[in-house]
Amino acid sequence: MHDQRCVFVARGEIEAQQIHAFLASEGIEAVLRGEALRNTHGLTIDGLGAVQILVREEDEERARALLTEAEAGKLRIS
């Protein structure tokens, strides 16, 4: 992907996979980028294990809006 934008920083692999699946269900391609530690322990301690969720620049605004709605309880991430 060219011109990627970080739209969310997950606190571990489980949360990252949930966000990734949610965005994919809305037709937004996302890439996960983070420490290898997240694959071993699946959690974050002092930022270790954090996972950035990256989307194409043209999807950034829509992805942020969807994540804001989900966080506000208007949508559910299952």
Secondary structure by P-SEA (a helix, b strand, c coil): ccccccccccccaaaaaaaaaaaaaacbbbbbbbbccccccccccccccbbbbbccccaaaaaaaaaaaaaacccccc
